[in-house]
Amino acid sequence: MDSGNLAWSVAATALVLFMTPGVAFFYGGLVKAKSVVSMMMLSFGAMGLIGVLWILFGFNMSLGGGTFAFSGNPFVDFGLAAADSDTLVGATYGATFAIITVALISGAIADRAKFGAWMIFAGIWATVVYFPVAAWVWGDGWIFNWGDNTGLPGVIDYAGGTAVHINAGAAALALALVLGKRVGFQKGIHKPHNVPLVMLGAAILWFGWFGFNAGAEGTFGLLGTEDQAVGTIVINTLGATAAAILGWTLVEKLKDGKATSVGAASGAVAGLVAITPACAALAPGWALLLGVIAGAVCALAIELKWKLGYDDSLDVVGVHLVGGVLGTLYLGFFATGTGLFTGGDAGQLISQTVAAFAVLIYSFVVAFVIGFAIEKTIGFRVKNEDEIAGIDTVVHGEEGYALVD
């Protein structure tokens, strides 16, 4: 890499790493005051553990070992001892994606998870799900090579609709089912304790997402027409997110009579999720439409937990799983040159559908097995009385707010 690409690569890596504290703030503001430390620690725990595992063997696994290999060999360059400088820069950038994917899952188990059990789950799930799926999508794996092996259009997932959002959302649903409902689970009982924290977290996420979406193209020129591709990516990252805020708040206004700040923040995240796989492959107008649809659909999807009875505490399923599937499948209709309505045929939609649901099913099943095993052995969920009292002091011996000296 030349000096300009190197500088941008380091900056993009820092932007994406900063997104995980953004997740911590976003999630932390949504829980009750006595659980904010615990909630934020789930994200920071992921930063510590997944960062180490990625350097030791995760990056090697993510490279892939051929089209039909499960993953790359974790021991081929253990600890990246022989990697050159450019490889190390790319590995560091990839680590930030692995970290935030794991952190996203934690929102489904807010207010009721043991920190140690979470860390065990995070390490195992990253090893057997995220690292291999990253190889499938971005390494020399079956999703990456899908077009060459099937004659259909290649799967489009530029920045992680499948590997990040569907992956995390499916695992979140599995853990929500394993841990069960919070005490007193019903609509309107659990309210955000700090709305400004939620807004701050959403702002950090939007800021960092420009590194998330434009980082790889600006650094490596993966699409071959770097300047044009970066322009498309950044305008779509802005436009779809802005449109999703409008879509979400409009649904809120029509449904509940008020457009809320938490809704606007959630709408922004929904738009970011949906545009992630599609940021380089949509004309800006189609990106705006995707944003509006994503905001509206995700605003409706978060109601499913009340109807179906699963306690996805902070709407990881409704935003990340639903938004990730929506953004991935939307490309089958509107991807530039290959979408059903933009010059192509049904082939792109078939490719997108296969990739999306393969990752969804694999992640859900494995996460459920891991979570169930932890719950039945060391226990994943805190005691009901500790949940009611607030788990910050029980699990971490700290309080989020010292209201008296």
Residue pairs with C-beta under 8 A, 6 or more apart in sequence:
1 9
1 86
1 89
1 219
1 220
5 218
5 219
5 220
6 89
8 215
8 218
8 219
9 89
9 90
9 93
9 215
9 218
9 219
10 89
11 211
12 93
12 211
12 212
12 214
12 215
12 216
12 218
12 219
13 89
13 92
13 93
13 96
13 211
13 215
14 211
15 207
15 208
15 210
15 211
15 212
15 215
16 93
16 96
16 97
16 100
16 208
16 211
16 212
16 215
17 47
17 96
17 99
17 208
18 204
18 207
18 208
19 96
19 100
19 204
19 205
19 208
19 209
19 211
19 212
20 43
20 44
20 46
20 47
20 96
20 99
20 100
20 103
21 43
21 44
21 204
22 200
22 201
22 202
22 203
22 204
22 205
22 207
22 208
23 43
23 100
23 103
23 104
23 107
23 201
23 205
24 39
24 40
24 42
24 43
24 44
24 103
24 201
25 40
25 197
25 198
25 200
25 201
25 204
26 197
26 198
26 200
26 201
26 202
26 204
26 205
26 265
26 269
27 39
27 40
27 42
27 43
27 106
27 107
27 110
27 201
27 314
28 36
28 39
28 40
28 194
28 197
28 201
28 400
29 36
29 192
29 193
29 194
29 195
29 196
29 197
29 198
29 199
29 200
29 201
30 39
30 107
30 110
30 192
30 193
30 198
30 262
30 313
30 314
31 39
31 110
31 111
31 190
31 192
31 193
31 313
31 314
32 111
32 190
32 191
32 193
32 390
33 193
33 194
33 390
33 400
33 401
34 389
34 390
34 391
34 392
34 393
34 399
34 400
35 110
35 111
35 390
35 391
35 392
36 193
36 194
36 197
36 392
36 400
36 401
37 392
37 396
37 398
37 399
37 400
38 111
38 113
38 115
38 391
38 392
38 395
38 396
39 106
39 110
39 111
41 115
41 396
42 103
42 106
42 109
42 113
42 115
42 118
43 103
43 106
45 115
45 118
45 119
45 122
46 99
46 100
46 102
46 103
46 106
46 122
47 99
47 103
49 119
49 122
49 123
49 126
50 58
50 95
50 98
50 99
50 102
50 122
50 123
50 126
51 95
51 99
53 123
53 126
53 127
54 91
54 94
54 95
54 98
54 99
54 126
54 131
55 79
55 80
55 91
55 95
56 78
56 79
57 74
57 75
57 78
57 79
57 127
57 131
58 74
58 95
58 98
58 126
58 127
58 130
58 131
59 80
59 91
59 94
59 95
60 72
60 73
60 74
60 75
60 76
60 77
60 78
60 80
61 71
61 72
61 73
61 74
61 127
61 131
61 132
61 134
61 135
62 71
62 72
62 94
62 98
62 131
62 134
62 135
62 138
62 139
63 72
63 135
63 139
63 140
64 71
64 72
64 135
64 136
64 139
64 140
64 141
64 144
65 71
65 72
65 73
65 135
65 140
66 140
67 140
67 141
67 142
67 145
67 149
68 142
69 135
69 140
69 141
70 132
70 135
71 131
71 132
71 135
71 139
71 141
72 135
72 139
72 140
74 131
77 83
80 87
80 88
80 91
83 91
89 219
90 219
90 220
93 215
93 216
93 219
94 134
97 134
97 160
97 163
97 164
97 212
98 126
98 130
98 131
98 134
100 164
101 130
101 160
101 163
101 164
101 167
101 168
102 122
102 125
102 126
102 130
102 168
104 164
104 165
104 168
104 169
104 172
104 316
104 320
105 122
105 125
105 168
105 171
105 172
105 175
105 316
105 367
106 113
106 118
107 172
107 312
107 313
107 314
107 315
107 316
108 172
108 173
108 175
108 176
108 312
108 313
108 314
108 316
108 317
109 118
109 172
109 175
109 176
109 179
109 313
109 380
110 313
110 314
111 182
111 190
111 313
111 387
111 391
112 179
112 182
112 313
112 381
112 382
112 387
112 391
113 179
113 380
113 381
113 382
114 378
114 379
114 380
114 381
114 382
114 395
115 395
115 396
116 378
117 374
117 375
117 378
117 379
117 380
118 380
120 374
120 378
121 175
121 367
121 370
121 371
121 374
121 380
124 370
125 171
125 366
125 367
125 370
128 366
128 370
129 167
129 171
129 362
129 363
129 366
129 367
130 163
130 167
132 141
133 162
133 163
133 167
133 359
133 362
133 363
134 163
135 141
136 142
136 143
136 144
136 163
136 359
137 143
137 144
137 155
137 157
137 160
137 162
137 163
137 355
137 359
138 144
138 163
142 149
143 155
143 157
143 162
143 355
143 358
143 359
144 154
144 155
146 152
146 154
146 155
146 351
146 354
146 355
147 153
147 154
147 155
147 351
148 154
150 351
152 347
152 348
152 350
152 351
153 338
153 344
153 347
153 348
153 351
154 351
155 162
155 351
155 352
155 354
155 355
156 277
156 278
156 281
156 331
156 335
156 338
156 348
156 351
156 352
157 163
157 277
157 328
157 355
158 213
158 216
158 217
158 233
158 276
158 277
158 278
158 279
158 280
158 281
159 212
159 213
159 216
159 276
159 277
159 279
160 212
160 276
160 277
161 273
161 274
161 276
161 277
161 278
161 324
161 325
161 327
161 328
161 356
162 277
162 324
162 328
162 355
162 356
162 359
163 359
164 276
164 324
165 273
165 276
165 320
165 321
165 323
165 324
165 327
166 320
166 321
166 324
166 325
166 328
166 356
166 359
166 360
166 363
167 359
167 363
168 316
168 320
168 321
168 363
169 316
169 317
169 319
169 320
169 321
169 322
169 324
169 360
170 321
170 359
170 360
170 361
170 363
170 364
170 367
171 363
171 364
171 366
171 367
172 312
172 316
172 317
172 320
172 321
173 310
173 312
173 316
173 317
173 321
173 364
174 363
174 364
174 365
174 367
174 368
174 371
175 367
175 368
175 371
175 380
176 305
176 310
176 311
176 312
176 313
176 317
177 310
177 368
178 368
178 371
178 372
178 375
178 380
179 311
179 371
179 375
179 380
179 381
180 311
180 381
181 309
181 310
181 311
182 190
182 311
182 313
182 387
183 384
183 387
183 388
184 190
185 311
186 306
187 306
190 313
192 198
192 262
195 261
195 262
198 261
198 262
198 265
199 261
199 265
201 265
202 264
202 265
202 266
202 268
202 269
205 268
205 269
205 272
206 241
206 268
206 272
209 237
209 241
209 272
209 276
210 234
210 237
212 276
213 233
213 234
213 236
213 237
213 275
213 276
213 279
213 280
214 230
214 233
214 234
214 237
214 279
216 222
217 223
217 226
217 229
217 230
217 233
217 280
218 226
218 230
221 229
222 229
223 229
223 280
229 280
232 279
232 280
232 282
232 284
233 279
233 280
235 284
235 287
236 275
236 278
236 279
236 280
236 282
236 284
236 287
237 272
237 275
237 279
239 284
239 287
239 288
239 291
240 271
240 272
240 274
240 275
240 278
240 279
240 287
240 288
240 290
240 291
240 294
241 268
241 271
241 272
241 275
241 291
242 271
242 291
243 271
243 287
243 288
243 289
243 290
243 291
243 292
243 295
244 267
244 268
244 270
244 271
244 272
244 274
244 291
244 292
244 294
244 295
244 298
245 264
245 267
245 268
245 271
245 295
246 267
246 291
246 292
246 295
247 267
247 271
247 291
247 292
247 293
247 294
247 295
247 296
247 297
247 299
248 263
248 264
248 266
248 267
248 270
248 295
248 296
248 298
248 299
249 259
249 260
249 263
249 264
249 267
249 295
250 259
250 295
250 296
251 295
251 296
251 299
251 300
252 258
252 259
252 260
252 263
252 299
253 259
255 299
263 299
266 298
266 299
266 302
266 315
266 319
267 295
267 298
267 299
269 319
269 323
270 294
270 295
270 298
270 299
270 319
270 323
271 290
271 291
271 294
271 295
271 323
273 294
273 298
273 319
273 320
273 323
273 324
273 327
274 290
274 291
274 293
274 294
274 323
274 324
274 326
274 327
274 330
275 282
275 287
275 290
275 291
275 294
275 327
276 324
276 327
277 324
277 327
277 328
277 331
278 287
278 290
278 327
278 328
278 330
278 331
278 335
279 287
281 331
281 335
281 336
282 290
282 331
282 334
282 335
282 336
283 334
283 336
283 342
286 334
286 342
289 334
290 326
290 327
290 330
290 334
293 326
293 330
294 323
294 326
294 327
297 322
297 323
297 326
298 318
298 319
298 322
298 323
298 326
301 317
301 318
301 319
301 322
302 315
302 318
302 319
303 318
304 317
304 318
305 311
305 312
305 315
305 317
305 318
310 317
312 318
321 360
324 356
325 356
325 360
328 352
328 355
328 356
329 349
329 352
329 353
329 356
331 339
331 348
331 352
332 339
332 340
332 346
332 348
332 349
332 350
332 351
332 352
332 353
333 339
333 340
333 341
333 342
333 349
334 340
334 341
334 342
335 342
335 344
335 348
336 342
336 343
337 343
337 344
338 344
338 347
338 348
339 348
339 349
340 346
340 348
340 349
371 380
374 380
375 381
382 391
382 394
382 395
386 394
386 395
392 398
392 399
392 400
393 399
